[in-house]
């Protein structure tokens, strides 16, 4: 596999929501935009968390899906991120640990993209 920078593979059409938003709003945005994860950002656009479809399964199991649970109550906060300059080959380790979405942040911790296992699979398939 050619050593490719993350920024050449990442998606930049990001779906975001604020940490105080209701879980139902996050789910609605994910369905409307046909994504399987949503990035939680503060007022300055900095990444504070990540919610995946799997997180919603857990939430629904514990609560009424129409309740007013806030996004920050169930988002993942120890989010593994990558840099736009990282090589795609370096992404293998995090995805081996079960991560399906890796937010891309620049040197100022500003969110600039997202790389998913779908992106990586498409790239590897192209290379073969």
N, C-alpha and C positions, 0 to 999 in steps of 0.2 A: 504494500500500500504506500502510495506517495505521501510524504509528509505535508499535510494540508493544514492551513491555519483555520481555527474555529470560525473566524469571521466570514470565511468563504462558504461555510455550510449552515450557519445559524439562520433562524428565522428572525426577521425584524418587525413583523406585523404582530405586535404583542397585545395580549388581552390582559388588562390589569384591573384591579379594584382596590379600594381603600380598606384598611384593617377594621374600620368600624361598620362596614357594610354588612347587611344581613346575609346569612348563608343562602337564603332563597334567591337573593339578587345575584350572588356569585354563580349559583347553579343556572339561573336563567341566562346570564351572559355566556356561560360556557356552552349551553345548548344553542343559543342564537348564533354563536360564532363557530360552532362545531369544533371545539378544542377539548382536549382531555385534561388540561391544567390551566390554572389562572394564577398570575403573579400578583402578590399583595405588595403594594408600594405606599410609602408615606407621602405627605404633601409635597416633598421635595423630589419625588420620583425615585427614591432609594428603595431597594428591595428589602422588605421586612418579613416576607414569608411566601409560601407556595402552597396551593391547594390542588390536589389531583382528584380525579374521579373516584379513586380508591378512598380518599378522605371522606367523600360524601357518603359512600356506602357505610362507613363506620358511624358517621353522624346520624344518618337515618335510622340505623339500628338502635342508637341510644336515645333519639329524640323524635318528636313530631317534626316531619320535614317542613311544616309551615311555621315552626316556632321562630322566635326572633333572635336565635343564636347568632352572635357576630362572627365574622370571618376570623378575627384574631383568636377566638376561643378554640378553633380546631385546625388552624393552618400549621404547617410545618415551619418551624423557625430556625432550625439548624440546617439551612439550605446549603447544599454543596453548589458552588458556582465555579465557572471557568472564565478565563480571559479571552478576548478576541484573538490574542496572539498565541494562545496555546495551540499545540498541534492536535489534530484529530486523533492521532495515535495515543496521545495522553488521556483521551477520554475513556479508553477501554477499562481502566481500573474502576472509576466510579460506576460505570454501567454494569460491571461485573458484580457490584454490590447491590444491584436491584434498583438503582435510580433510573427513571425513565425520562426525566426532564432535567436539563442542566441550564439554569439561567446564566447568561453571559453578562458580566459587568466589567466596566473599564477601570482604569487606575484610580478614578475618583469614586468608585463604587456606584456609578450610575448604570442602570440597567440598559443594555444596548441590544440584547437578543436572547434567543432561546434555542438550544439544541436538544432534540429528542432522539430517542432510540430509532424512531421512524426515519429521521434525517440520516442517522449513521448507517442504518440498514440500506437505505437508498444509495448512499455514497459507495458503500462496500460492493453492492450489486453492480453499480456502474463500472467499478474498477475491475471486475472479473470478466 
